[in-house]
Amino acid sequence: MDFYIELEPQLYNRAREFDPALGMWFWNMAVMIAPYDTGNLRRSITLARNNPKNINIRYSVMRANYLKFLELGVGPVKKHKGFISVNTRLAIVEQLIIYLKTGRKPMFTNTPYVHLRQSRTVFPKERAFLRSANLKTNVIGANTRRKISQIRELSYRNRIGIKMTSFSGLKVETSTTRSQKGVSVLNSFYRSAKRLT
């Protein structure tokens, strides 16, 4: 994405390199704009790079593979279509323009915090995994949703021949929640799928 901003000469030298606070602010915005049900999707957003020349925020499809369906508006939930490509991008561009025009550092630069919780919104594919693991099918937690996402994404990547990739970066802070009883069965499903790679 390219865009051009006219700056006064005295602001130009200051705007050539990003302040680290700007990356933290953008990361917080990405987390706040992401849909929130169990907190798993928001927890999957990392700040992969934050230096004077490059700010890189990543969404982990491996940890929340349903984010691609939410972003594209495919499946049962259509209201979040474009939450990354439109909503998050526009919010970040707007804040970047303000930063470049004023030169003021953002004030909210802490690591994002996400409260993980249980949800009664269980999607059909998730319900099938819960049934096969003999878990309750009327409720799902963030840890269970993450494990199902990992199994589904790993199966998809194996099927089309894409290798696993890993990335590092700063992770959001989360509250600790207990996993549903029986989630160890899903862990064994994941380990089995991983051995196939």
C-alpha positions as CSV (number, residue, x, y, z in Angstrom):
1,M,0.0,0.0,0.0
2,D,1.4,3.4,-1.0
3,F,0.2,6.8,0.1
4,Y,1.8,10.2,0.1
5,I,1.6,12.9,2.7
6,E,2.8,16.5,2.4
7,L,4.9,17.4,5.4
8,E,6.4,20.7,6.4
9,P,10.2,20.6,6.1
10,Q,10.8,20.7,9.9
11,L,8.6,17.6,10.3
12,Y,10.2,15.6,7.5
13,N,13.4,14.8,9.3
14,R,11.5,13.7,12.4
15,A,9.1,11.5,10.3
16,R,11.8,9.5,8.4
17,E,12.1,7.0,11.3
18,F,9.2,5.6,13.4
19,D,9.1,5.9,17.1
20,P,8.7,2.5,18.8
21,A,5.6,3.9,20.6
22,L,3.9,4.1,17.2
23,G,4.3,0.3,16.6
24,M,2.9,-0.4,20.0
25,W,-0.1,1.9,19.4
26,F,-0.8,0.3,16.0
27,W,-0.6,-3.2,17.6
28,N,-3.1,-2.1,20.3
29,M,-5.4,-0.8,17.6
30,A,-5.3,-4.0,15.6
31,V,-6.1,-6.0,18.8
32,M,-9.0,-3.7,19.7
33,I,-10.5,-3.7,16.3
34,A,-10.4,-7.5,15.9
35,P,-13.7,-9.4,16.6
36,Y,-14.0,-10.6,20.2
37,D,-15.8,-13.8,21.2
38,T,-13.5,-16.0,23.3
39,G,-10.4,-13.7,22.9
40,N,-8.5,-16.3,20.8
41,L,-8.4,-14.2,17.7
42,R,-7.2,-11.1,19.5
43,R,-4.5,-13.2,21.3
44,S,-3.2,-14.5,17.9
45,I,-2.2,-10.9,16.8
46,T,1.5,-10.3,17.4
47,L,3.9,-7.4,16.9
48,A,6.5,-9.2,14.7
49,R,8.7,-6.2,14.1
50,N,8.9,-2.7,15.6
51,N,11.9,-0.7,14.6
52,P,12.5,2.8,13.1
53,K,12.1,1.6,9.5
54,N,9.5,-1.2,9.8
55,I,6.4,-2.0,11.9
56,N,5.0,-5.5,11.2
57,I,1.8,-6.7,12.9
58,R,0.9,-10.4,12.1
59,Y,-2.3,-12.4,12.5
60,S,-1.6,-16.1,13.1
61,V,-3.8,-18.2,10.9
62,M,-2.3,-21.2,12.7
63,R,-3.8,-20.1,16.0
64,A,-7.0,-18.7,14.7
65,N,-7.6,-20.2,11.3
66,Y,-11.2,-18.9,11.2
67,L,-9.9,-15.3,10.9
68,K,-9.6,-15.8,7.1
69,F,-13.3,-16.6,7.0
70,L,-14.2,-13.6,9.2
71,E,-12.0,-11.3,7.0
72,L,-13.6,-12.5,3.8
73,G,-17.1,-12.6,5.1
74,V,-17.5,-16.3,4.3
75,G,-19.5,-18.6,6.5
76,P,-22.1,-18.0,9.1
77,V,-20.7,-14.6,10.4
78,K,-20.6,-11.9,7.7
79,K,-20.6,-8.7,9.9
80,H,-16.8,-8.7,10.4
81,K,-15.9,-8.7,6.7
82,G,-12.9,-6.5,6.0
83,F,-12.0,-6.1,9.7
84,I,-8.3,-6.2,8.7
85,S,-8.1,-5.0,5.1
86,V,-10.5,-2.1,5.7
87,N,-11.2,-1.2,9.3
88,T,-7.7,-1.9,10.8
89,R,-5.8,-0.5,7.8
90,L,-7.8,2.7,7.7
91,A,-7.5,3.3,11.4
92,I,-3.7,2.7,11.3
93,V,-3.3,5.0,8.2
94,E,-5.4,7.7,9.9
95,Q,-3.2,7.5,13.1
96,L,0.0,7.5,11.0
97,I,-1.0,10.6,9.2
98,I,-1.7,12.3,12.5
99,Y,1.7,11.2,13.8
100,L,3.5,12.5,10.7
101,K,1.6,15.8,10.7
102,T,2.1,16.5,14.4
103,G,5.2,14.5,15.4
104,R,3.5,13.6,18.7
105,K,4.1,10.2,20.2
106,P,1.1,8.1,21.0
107,M,0.1,7.9,24.6
108,F,-1.3,4.3,24.8
109,T,1.8,2.1,24.2
110,N,1.4,-0.8,26.7
111,T,1.3,-4.4,25.5
112,P,-2.3,-5.2,24.6
113,Y,-4.3,-7.2,27.1
114,V,-7.0,-9.7,26.2
115,H,-9.4,-11.4,28.6
116,L,-10.0,-15.0,27.5
117,R,-13.5,-16.3,28.1
118,Q,-16.0,-19.0,27.3
119,S,-18.5,-18.6,24.5
120,R,-21.8,-20.2,23.6
121,T,-21.1,-19.4,19.9
122,V,-19.9,-22.8,18.7
123,F,-19.6,-23.2,14.9
124,P,-20.5,-26.5,13.2
125,K,-16.9,-27.5,12.4
126,E,-15.9,-26.8,16.0
127,R,-18.9,-28.7,17.3
128,A,-17.8,-31.8,15.3
129,F,-14.3,-31.6,16.9
130,L,-15.8,-31.2,20.3
131,R,-18.0,-34.2,19.8
132,S,-15.1,-36.4,18.6
133,A,-13.2,-35.4,21.7
134,N,-16.3,-36.1,23.9
135,L,-16.4,-32.5,25.1
136,K,-19.5,-30.4,25.7
137,T,-20.7,-28.9,22.4
138,N,-22.7,-26.0,23.7
139,V,-19.7,-23.9,25.0
140,I,-16.1,-23.3,23.8
141,G,-13.1,-21.5,25.4
142,A,-10.2,-19.7,23.8
143,N,-7.7,-22.5,24.4
144,T,-10.0,-25.1,22.9
145,R,-10.8,-22.8,19.9
146,R,-7.0,-22.3,19.4
147,K,-6.4,-26.1,19.5
148,I,-9.1,-26.8,17.0
149,S,-7.7,-24.0,14.7
150,Q,-4.3,-25.6,14.9
151,I,-5.7,-29.0,13.9
152,R,-7.7,-27.6,11.1
153,E,-4.9,-25.4,9.7
154,L,-2.4,-28.2,10.0
155,S,-4.7,-30.6,8.1
156,Y,-5.3,-28.0,5.4
157,R,-1.6,-27.3,5.0
158,N,-0.8,-31.0,4.8
159,R,-3.5,-31.5,2.2
160,I,-2.2,-28.8,-0.2
161,G,1.5,-29.4,0.6
162,I,2.4,-26.1,2.4
163,K,5.1,-26.4,5.0
164,M,4.7,-25.2,8.6
165,T,6.1,-21.7,9.2
166,S,6.9,-20.2,12.5
167,F,7.3,-16.5,13.5
168,S,8.3,-14.7,16.6
169,G,7.3,-11.4,18.0
170,L,5.7,-9.8,21.0
171,K,2.5,-11.5,22.2
172,V,-0.5,-9.9,23.9
173,E,-0.9,-10.4,27.6
174,T,-3.9,-12.6,28.5
175,S,-5.8,-13.7,31.6
176,T,-5.4,-17.3,32.4
177,T,-8.3,-19.5,31.9
178,R,-8.7,-23.2,32.5
179,S,-9.2,-25.3,29.5
180,Q,-12.3,-27.4,29.1
181,K,-12.1,-30.9,30.5
182,G,-11.0,-33.3,27.9
183,V,-9.0,-30.9,25.8
184,S,-6.1,-33.3,26.0
185,V,-7.9,-35.4,23.4
186,L,-7.7,-32.5,21.0
187,N,-4.0,-32.2,21.9
188,S,-3.5,-35.8,20.8
189,F,-5.4,-35.1,17.6
190,Y,-3.0,-32.2,16.9
191,R,0.1,-34.3,17.7
192,S,-1.1,-37.0,15.3
193,A,-1.7,-34.4,12.5
194,K,1.7,-32.9,13.2
195,R,3.5,-36.3,12.8
196,L,2.1,-36.5,9.3
197,T,4.1,-33.4,8.2
